Amino acid sequence: MIPTAALAGLAGELQAAEASGIQIAPLSERYPGMTFADAYAVQRAWVELKLEAGGRVRGHKIGLTSRAMQLASQITEPDYGTLLASMFYEPNGDIPLSDFVAPKVEVELAFLLRTDLKGPEVTVFDVLRATEYVTPAAEIIDARIQRTSAQTGKPRRVFDTISDNAANAGVIVGGSAVKPDAIDLRWAAALCIRNGVIEETGVAAGVLGHPAQGIAWLANRLAPHGEHLKAGELVLAGSFTRPVDIASGDVFTFDYGPLGTFSCRFAGQARGAAHG
């Protein structure tokens, strides 16, 4: 177990890693008995540090929703993190790589909530009733913690990813917003195109069978902490493709077919490039 007294220090380490581009070693090596509760305690401490510095919560993200990613991470449920206002980028423009350490990008659907969602016992139908719009989105994930330990050569564990705000770093919302009952959301599909090459394709059913299922899971997962999903928040339902690496100058196009297309170009160098 990670001592409560250590949480503020670990949050500060993550904040410093994000600012400098110098990743820290996996926390799971320092605390080999680390639990999911420990990981979320670190995440909450880091988010609180950002809020104290003037950050503003705009929503949440759900990760590790596909069966393949859960098997790879040796877990049986997704993870989650917090979206802050500073993480949102406009589509169809340049995004500075200097905002990130070692970024990758994924495609998913985002749910804009019209009413609150309070667990427990929230269902997919509750999510659909509470949703104002569903819209295409791309998530920029990052690693303030080394993905592979420089000391041992071992990959980081899921506890490290959770501590690292579930790897969240950026959100791009684009395409067409639709009412949640306008289409069969399970069959919403996307192409992730980098520099004219289709790198990944997927359908939203890859997210727990239905993308709204992840939203329901999160509402229920937050309930024991006295927290809930709030009206006006945007919730990323989880990626249905593998993450794609980003390099300086890369132009990405996210094609969601009937739901529209949006693009971005990553300019400059990532913060971690000077230390890689």
C-alpha positions in Angstrom: 0.0 0.0 0.0 1.2 3.5 -0.8 1.2 5.7 2.4 -1.3 8.6 2.3 1.6 10.9 3.2 3.4 9.9 -0.1 0.6 10.8 -2.4 1.3 14.5 -2.7 4.9 13.8 -3.5 4.0 11.3 -6.2 1.6 13.8 -7.7 4.4 16.3 -7.8 6.6 13.9 -9.6 4.1 13.3 -12.3 3.5 17.0 -12.7 7.3 17.6 -13.0 7.6 14.8 -15.6 4.8 16.3 -17.7 6.4 19.8 -17.5 10.0 18.6 -18.2 9.4 15.7 -20.6 11.6 13.5 -18.3 9.6 10.4 -17.5 9.7 8.8 -14.1 10.3 5.1 -13.4 7.1 3.0 -13.0 5.6 3.5 -9.5 4.9 -0.2 -9.4 8.6 -0.9 -9.1 8.9 1.4 -6.1 5.7 0.0 -4.6 5.6 -3.7 -5.7 2.5 -4.3 -3.6 0.6 -1.4 -5.3 -3.1 -1.9 -5.7 -5.9 -0.4 -7.9 -6.9 1.7 -4.9 -3.4 3.0 -4.6 -3.3 3.8 -8.3 -6.5 5.8 -8.2 -5.4 7.6 -5.1 -2.2 8.8 -6.9 -4.4 9.8 -9.9 -6.8 11.8 -7.7 -3.9 13.5 -5.9 -2.4 14.6 -9.3 -5.8 15.8 -10.6 -6.3 17.8 -7.4 -2.9 19.4 -7.8 -3.9 20.5 -11.3 -7.2 21.9 -10.0 -5.4 23.8 -7.3 -3.4 25.4 -10.1 -6.5 26.6 -11.8 -7.5 23.5 -13.9 -11.1 22.8 -14.6 -12.8 19.5 -15.1 -14.6 19.0 -18.4 -15.3 15.3 -18.3 -13.8 11.9 -18.0 -12.2 9.2 -20.1 -12.5 5.4 -20.1 -9.6 3.3 -21.2 -8.7 -0.4 -21.7 -12.2 -1.2 -22.9 -11.3 -3.7 -25.6 -10.9 -7.4 -24.7 -7.5 -7.5 -26.4 -6.2 -4.6 -24.3 -7.6 -6.1 -21.1 -5.9 -9.4 -21.8 -2.6 -7.6 -22.6 -2.8 -5.6 -19.3 -4.0 -8.7 -17.3 -7.1 -6.9 -16.0 -10.8 -7.7 -16.2 -12.3 -4.2 -16.2 -11.5 -0.8 -17.9 -9.8 2.1 -16.2 -10.7 5.8 -16.1 -9.2 9.3 -15.8 -10.2 13.0 -15.7 -10.5 15.4 -18.7 -9.4 18.9 -18.0 -10.3 22.0 -20.0 -6.6 22.4 -21.0 -6.6 19.1 -22.7 -9.0 20.1 -25.5 -7.8 21.0 -29.0 -9.7 22.3 -32.0 -9.9 20.0 -35.0 -8.5 20.8 -38.5 -5.4 22.7 -37.2 -2.0 22.4 -35.8 -1.4 20.8 -32.4 2.0 21.5 -30.7 3.9 18.3 -29.9 5.6 20.3 -27.2 2.5 19.9 -25.1 3.3 16.2 -24.8 6.0 13.8 -23.6 5.6 10.6 -25.8 2.2 10.8 -27.4 0.0 8.4 -29.4 -3.5 8.8 -30.7 -6.7 6.7 -30.6 -10.2 7.0 -32.1 -13.4 6.8 -30.1 -16.8 8.2 -29.5 -17.6 10.9 -27.0 -20.9 11.3 -25.0 -22.0 14.8 -24.0 -24.3 14.4 -21.0 -27.6 16.3 -20.8 -28.4 15.1 -17.2 -26.5 13.7 -14.3 -25.7 10.0 -14.1 -25.5 8.6 -10.6 -24.6 5.0 -9.8 -25.0 2.4 -8.7 -27.1 0.3 -11.1 -26.8 2.7 -14.1 -27.6 0.8 -17.4 -26.9 1.4 -21.0 -30.5 2.7 -21.4 -29.9 5.2 -18.6 -26.8 6.4 -20.4 -28.7 6.9 -23.7 -31.5 8.8 -21.9 -29.0 11.0 -20.2 -26.9 11.8 -23.4 -27.5 14.9 -25.4 -25.2 14.1 -28.3 -22.6 11.5 -29.3 -19.7 12.8 -31.4 -16.5 11.4 -33.0 -13.3 12.2 -31.0 -9.6 11.4 -31.0 -7.8 11.0 -27.8 -4.1 11.8 -27.4 -2.6 9.5 -24.8 0.8 10.1 -23.2 3.2 8.6 -20.8 4.7 10.6 -17.9 5.7 7.3 -16.5 8.2 5.2 -18.6 6.3 2.6 -20.7 9.3 0.4 -20.3 11.4 0.7 -17.2 14.9 2.1 -18.0 16.2 0.2 -14.9 14.7 -3.3 -15.3 13.5 -3.3 -18.9 10.1 -4.5 -17.8 6.9 -2.9 -19.1 4.9 -0.7 -16.8 1.9 -2.2 -15.1 -1.7 -1.1 -15.3 -1.3 0.5 -11.9 1.2 2.9 -13.5 -1.1 3.8 -16.3 -4.0 4.5 -13.9 -1.7 6.7 -11.7 -0.8 8.6 -14.9 -4.4 9.8 -15.2 -5.2 6.7 -17.4 -2.6 8.1 -19.9 -4.8 11.0 -20.9 -3.3 14.1 -22.4 -5.5 15.6 -25.1 -8.9 15.4 -26.8 -9.9 16.5 -30.3 -13.7 16.5 -31.0 -14.8 16.7 -34.6 -17.2 15.4 -37.2 -21.0 15.4 -36.7 -22.8 15.2 -33.4 -25.9 13.0 -33.4 -28.6 12.1 -31.0 -27.8 8.8 -29.2 -30.8 7.0 -30.9 -30.1 8.4 -34.4 -27.8 5.5 -35.3 -26.9 2.0 -34.0 -23.8 3.2 -32.1 -22.4 -0.3 -32.0 -21.7 0.0 -35.8 -20.2 3.4 -35.8 -16.9 2.9 -37.5 -13.7 4.9 -38.0 -10.5 5.0 -40.0 -7.3 6.4 -38.4 -5.2 7.8 -41.3 -1.7 9.0 -40.8 0.0 10.8 -43.7 -2.4 9.2 -46.2 -1.9 5.7 -44.9 -4.8 3.9 -43.1 -3.1 2.8 -39.8 -6.1 1.5 -37.9 -9.8 0.7 -38.4 -12.5 -0.3 -36.0 -16.1 -0.3 -35.0 -17.5 1.0 -31.7 -18.9 -2.4 -30.7 -15.3 -3.2 -29.7 -15.9 -1.1 -26.6 -17.5 -3.6 -24.3 -20.1 -4.6 -26.9 -21.6 -1.1 -26.9 -19.9 2.3 -26.3 -22.5 3.3 -23.8 -21.6 0.3 -21.7 -18.4 2.0 -20.7 -20.2 5.1 -19.6 -22.6 3.0 -17.4 -19.6 1.2 -15.9 -17.9 4.5 -15.0 -21.0 5.9 -13.4 -21.3 2.8 -11.2 -17.6 2.8 -10.5 -17.6 6.3 -9.2 -20.6 5.8 -6.9 -18.7 4.3 -3.9 -16.6 7.5 -3.9 -19.7 9.7 -3.6 -19.0 11.0 -7.2 -21.1 11.0 -10.3 -21.1 12.0 -14.0 -22.5 15.5 -14.3 -24.7 17.2 -16.9 -22.5 19.1 -19.4 -19.5 16.8 -19.1 -18.0 15.0 -22.0 -17.1 11.4 -21.5 -14.8 9.5 -23.9 -16.2 6.0 -24.1 -13.0 4.1 -25.0 -10.9 3.5 -28.0 -11.8 0.9 -30.6 -8.4 0.9 -32.3 -4.9 0.4 -31.1 -2.9 3.6 -30.4 -0.9 5.0 -33.3 2.5 6.7 -32.7 2.9 10.4 -33.5 6.0 12.0 -35.0 6.7 15.7 -35.9 4.8 16.8 -38.9 2.4 13.9 -39.0 -1.0 14.7 -40.5 -3.9 12.6 -39.1 -7.3 12.2 -40.6 -10.1 10.6 -38.6 -12.8 9.4 -40.9 -16.0 8.3 -39.3 -18.0 7.8 -42.5 -21.6 9.2 -42.0 -20.4 10.9 -38.8 -17.9 13.0 -40.6 -14.2 13.6 -40.9 -11.7 15.8 -39.1 -7.9 16.2 -39.2 -4.9 17.6 -37.4 -1.2 18.2 -37.9 1.3 17.7 -35.1 3.9 20.4 -35.2 7.3 20.8 -33.5 8.9 18.2 -31.1 7.5 16.4 -28.1 9.0 17.3 -24.7 10.4 13.9 -24.3 12.2 13.9 -27.6 15.2 15.7 -26.1 15.5 13.0 -23.4 14.7 9.9 -25.6 
